Amino acid sequence: MAEKLNPKRVALSLAIMVSILYIVCALLVAIAPDFTTKLFSNLFHGIDITEIATTNISFGSTSLGLIQIIIYTLIAGWLFAWIYNKLR
């Protein structure tokens, strides 16, 4: 029988992992904006995102985005564990 997941631990683990990815992404945009734009165009199946991409990011907007991503992933991680536990 599958083991129950702890929703708080799953949520926190996911939030930490996604926060690290978010920070790495923000650093890439700050250091190499053209490379990052091309990289993400590939992720979107060749859609040209250069028309909508902005490279003038601020510490405030990045921090706000980080807070948002933490909240979203905490909710998603908790819901994932809750659903997993209900299905087992």
ZAZA-449872 format. One record per residue (C-alpha): residue number from 1; residue in one letter; x, y, z. Coordinates in nm, 2 decimals. Layout:
<recs>
+-----+----+--------+--------+--------+
:   i : aa :      x :      y :      z :
+-----+----+--------+--------+--------+
: NUM :  A :      X :      Y :      Z :
...
+-----+----+--------+--------+--------+
</recs>
This chain:
<recs>
+-----+----+--------+--------+--------+
:   i : aa :      x :      y :      z :
+-----+----+--------+--------+--------+
:   1 :  M :   0.00 :   0.00 :   0.00 :
:   2 :  A :   0.13 :   0.35 :  -0.09 :
:   3 :  E :   0.24 :   0.57 :   0.19 :
:   4 :  K :   0.05 :   0.88 :   0.28 :
:   5 :  L :   0.21 :   1.21 :   0.18 :
:   6 :  N :   0.24 :   1.49 :   0.43 :
:   7 :  P :   0.07 :   1.79 :   0.26 :
:   8 :  K :   0.27 :   2.05 :   0.44 :
:   9 :  R :   0.61 :   1.88 :   0.36 :
:  10 :  V :   0.51 :   1.83 :  -0.01 :
:  11 :  A :   0.39 :   2.20 :  -0.03 :
:  12 :  L :   0.71 :   2.33 :   0.13 :
:  13 :  S :   0.94 :   2.11 :  -0.08 :
:  14 :  L :   0.77 :   2.22 :  -0.40 :
:  15 :  A :   0.77 :   2.59 :  -0.30 :
:  16 :  I :   1.15 :   2.57 :  -0.22 :
:  17 :  M :   1.23 :   2.40 :  -0.55 :
:  18 :  V :   1.02 :   2.63 :  -0.76 :
:  19 :  S :   1.16 :   2.94 :  -0.58 :
:  20 :  I :   1.52 :   2.83 :  -0.66 :
:  21 :  L :   1.42 :   2.79 :  -1.03 :
:  22 :  Y :   1.25 :   3.13 :  -1.02 :
:  23 :  I :   1.56 :   3.30 :  -0.88 :
:  24 :  V :   1.79 :   3.12 :  -1.14 :
:  25 :  C :   1.55 :   3.24 :  -1.41 :
:  26 :  A :   1.56 :   3.60 :  -1.29 :
:  27 :  L :   1.94 :   3.59 :  -1.27 :
:  28 :  L :   1.95 :   3.46 :  -1.63 :
:  29 :  V :   1.73 :   3.74 :  -1.75 :
:  30 :  A :   1.95 :   4.00 :  -1.57 :
:  31 :  I :   2.28 :   3.85 :  -1.69 :
:  32 :  A :   2.19 :   3.73 :  -2.04 :
:  33 :  P :   1.85 :   3.87 :  -2.15 :
:  34 :  D :   1.88 :   3.78 :  -2.52 :
:  35 :  F :   1.99 :   3.42 :  -2.45 :
:  36 :  T :   1.70 :   3.38 :  -2.20 :
:  37 :  T :   1.45 :   3.52 :  -2.44 :
:  38 :  K :   1.56 :   3.27 :  -2.71 :
:  39 :  L :   1.56 :   2.99 :  -2.46 :
:  40 :  F :   1.20 :   3.06 :  -2.35 :
:  41 :  S :   1.09 :   3.10 :  -2.72 :
:  42 :  N :   1.20 :   2.74 :  -2.76 :
:  43 :  L :   0.99 :   2.63 :  -2.46 :
:  44 :  F :   0.68 :   2.80 :  -2.62 :
:  45 :  H :   0.72 :   2.60 :  -2.94 :
:  46 :  G :   0.89 :   2.87 :  -3.14 :
:  47 :  I :   0.65 :   3.15 :  -3.05 :
:  48 :  D :   0.84 :   3.48 :  -3.07 :
:  49 :  I :   0.83 :   3.62 :  -2.72 :
:  50 :  T :   1.07 :   3.90 :  -2.80 :
:  51 :  E :   0.78 :   4.13 :  -2.87 :
:  52 :  I :   0.64 :   4.09 :  -2.52 :
:  53 :  A :   0.96 :   4.03 :  -2.32 :
:  54 :  T :   1.10 :   4.30 :  -2.10 :
:  55 :  T :   1.45 :   4.32 :  -1.98 :
:  56 :  N :   1.41 :   4.61 :  -1.73 :
:  57 :  I :   1.32 :   4.40 :  -1.43 :
:  58 :  S :   1.35 :   4.55 :  -1.08 :
:  59 :  F :   1.43 :   4.40 :  -0.75 :
:  60 :  G :   1.07 :   4.49 :  -0.63 :
:  61 :  S :   0.89 :   4.32 :  -0.92 :
:  62 :  T :   1.12 :   4.02 :  -0.89 :
:  63 :  S :   1.05 :   4.00 :  -0.52 :
:  64 :  L :   0.68 :   4.03 :  -0.58 :
:  65 :  G :   0.69 :   3.76 :  -0.84 :
:  66 :  L :   0.88 :   3.53 :  -0.60 :
:  67 :  I :   0.62 :   3.58 :  -0.33 :
:  68 :  Q :   0.35 :   3.50 :  -0.58 :
:  69 :  I :   0.52 :   3.18 :  -0.70 :
:  70 :  I :   0.57 :   3.07 :  -0.34 :
:  71 :  I :   0.20 :   3.11 :  -0.26 :
:  72 :  Y :   0.09 :   2.93 :  -0.58 :
:  73 :  T :   0.33 :   2.64 :  -0.53 :
:  74 :  L :   0.24 :   2.60 :  -0.16 :
:  75 :  I :  -0.12 :   2.57 :  -0.27 :
:  76 :  A :  -0.04 :   2.34 :  -0.56 :
:  77 :  G :   0.18 :   2.12 :  -0.35 :
:  78 :  W :  -0.07 :   2.09 :  -0.07 :
:  79 :  L :  -0.35 :   2.01 :  -0.32 :
:  80 :  F :  -0.13 :   1.75 :  -0.49 :
:  81 :  A :  -0.06 :   1.57 :  -0.16 :
:  82 :  W :  -0.43 :   1.59 :  -0.05 :
:  83 :  I :  -0.55 :   1.45 :  -0.38 :
:  84 :  Y :  -0.29 :   1.18 :  -0.38 :
:  85 :  N :  -0.39 :   1.08 :  -0.03 :
:  86 :  K :  -0.76 :   1.07 :  -0.13 :
:  87 :  L :  -0.69 :   0.85 :  -0.43 :
:  88 :  R :  -0.48 :   0.59 :  -0.24 :
+-----+----+--------+--------+--------+
</recs>
